[in-house]
């Protein structure tokens, strides 16, 4: 009887350990902007200030809640004009030197 339990345990062991393997879904390193700051948020005016560690030329895309691009701009200063946007919740994507940062932007 003991041998039967031992055989069953030996046969079941691989089944229990098979599902324990680590699986890596995303192995690509994500490059994010160092020193990224966006203010004010929520926005009550027509401008958003975006600063980074290098403060180089930034490519800006703003998406609405449906994923549509509603504003595309390239800025060399830290000021982004958002006067064309209506109040709501948006996703702001900033790209500078092939590094990207994505943040939620609320316009009141």
Backbone torsions as a table, in degrees:
resi	resn	phi	psi	omega
1	UNK	NA	-39.8	178.4
2	UNK	-62.9	-38.9	-180.0
3	UNK	-65.0	-34.7	179.0
4	UNK	-65.3	-45.2	177.2
5	UNK	-62.3	-41.0	179.7
6	UNK	-62.2	-43.1	179.3
7	UNK	-66.2	-41.2	179.6
8	UNK	-63.9	-43.3	178.8
9	UNK	-64.0	-42.6	178.7
10	UNK	-63.5	-35.4	179.5
11	UNK	-76.0	-32.9	-177.5
12	UNK	-81.8	-23.8	-177.4
13	UNK	-55.7	-47.9	178.6
14	UNK	-62.6	-30.9	178.3
15	UNK	-67.3	-37.9	-179.6
16	UNK	-74.7	-34.6	-177.5
17	UNK	-85.5	-17.0	-178.1
18	UNK	-61.2	-41.0	-178.2
19	UNK	-79.8	2.4	-175.9
20	UNK	-95.2	1.1	-178.4
21	UNK	-70.8	143.5	178.0
22	UNK	-79.5	135.7	178.8
23	UNK	-121.3	127.8	178.3
24	UNK	-100.2	119.2	-177.4
25	UNK	-87.7	-46.3	-175.5
26	UNK	-123.2	102.7	-179.2
27	UNK	-97.2	-6.0	-179.0
28	UNK	-75.7	133.0	177.9
29	UNK	-74.7	133.4	179.1
30	UNK	-96.1	125.6	179.3
31	UNK	-94.3	117.4	178.3
32	UNK	-110.3	156.1	-179.2
33	UNK	-70.9	131.3	178.0
34	UNK	-82.2	139.5	176.9
35	UNK	70.6	24.4	-177.7
36	UNK	-69.3	130.3	174.2
37	UNK	-140.4	137.3	176.6
38	UNK	-132.5	125.7	-178.3
39	UNK	-152.9	155.2	-11.4
40	UNK	-76.7	158.1	175.6
41	UNK	-149.1	107.5	14.8
42	UNK	-75.2	155.2	-177.3
43	UNK	-97.2	132.3	176.4
44	UNK	-110.6	-10.5	-178.7
45	UNK	-113.1	-150.4	-176.4
46	UNK	-107.9	3.6	-176.3
47	UNK	-132.9	144.6	172.9
48	UNK	-122.8	138.5	179.8
49	UNK	-103.7	126.5	-178.1
50	UNK	-124.1	119.5	178.6
51	UNK	-123.8	151.0	175.4
52	UNK	-135.2	176.5	-179.2
53	UNK	-63.4	-39.4	-177.6
54	UNK	-95.2	-21.0	-178.8
55	UNK	49.6	46.9	176.5
56	UNK	-87.7	-165.8	177.5
57	UNK	-71.2	130.1	-176.2
58	UNK	-115.3	136.9	172.9
59	UNK	-98.6	125.2	-173.4
60	UNK	-116.1	134.7	169.3
61	UNK	-130.8	135.7	177.2
62	UNK	-121.2	128.1	-178.7
63	UNK	-110.7	144.9	173.6
64	UNK	-85.9	-175.3	-176.2
65	UNK	-69.1	-14.7	178.4
66	UNK	-92.8	-1.0	179.8
67	UNK	86.8	7.4	178.3
68	UNK	-83.1	138.7	175.8
69	UNK	-76.0	120.0	-178.3
70	UNK	-107.0	-15.2	178.5
71	UNK	-154.1	131.2	174.6
72	UNK	-128.3	132.7	-177.9
73	UNK	-153.6	158.7	173.1
74	UNK	-124.9	122.6	-178.6
75	UNK	-123.2	143.6	176.2
76	UNK	-107.3	-11.2	175.0
77	UNK	-101.4	-168.2	178.7
78	UNK	-101.5	11.6	-175.2
79	UNK	-111.1	126.7	176.9
80	UNK	-114.5	125.2	179.1
81	UNK	-85.3	120.3	-179.0
82	UNK	-118.5	23.9	-175.7
83	UNK	-63.5	-21.2	-179.7
84	UNK	-79.6	-10.6	-176.3
85	UNK	-91.7	140.4	176.6
86	UNK	-85.5	158.3	178.7
87	UNK	-56.6	139.3	-179.8
88	UNK	163.4	-169.6	-179.8
89	UNK	-108.4	131.8	-176.8
90	UNK	-132.8	167.8	172.3
91	UNK	-115.5	123.7	-179.0
92	UNK	-103.1	127.1	178.8
93	UNK	-119.3	120.4	-178.7
94	UNK	-113.6	128.1	177.4
95	UNK	-121.9	128.7	178.7
96	UNK	-144.0	122.6	179.9
97	UNK	53.7	48.2	177.6
98	UNK	61.6	20.3	173.7
99	UNK	-118.5	141.7	-172.9
100	UNK	-126.2	145.4	175.1
101	UNK	-133.8	135.9	179.8
102	UNK	-123.7	131.2	-179.6
103	UNK	-141.1	157.4	174.7
104	UNK	-80.6	137.8	179.5
105	UNK	-124.8	127.2	179.0
106	UNK	-112.7	125.9	177.9
107	UNK	-112.8	123.9	-178.8
108	UNK	-99.2	NA	NA
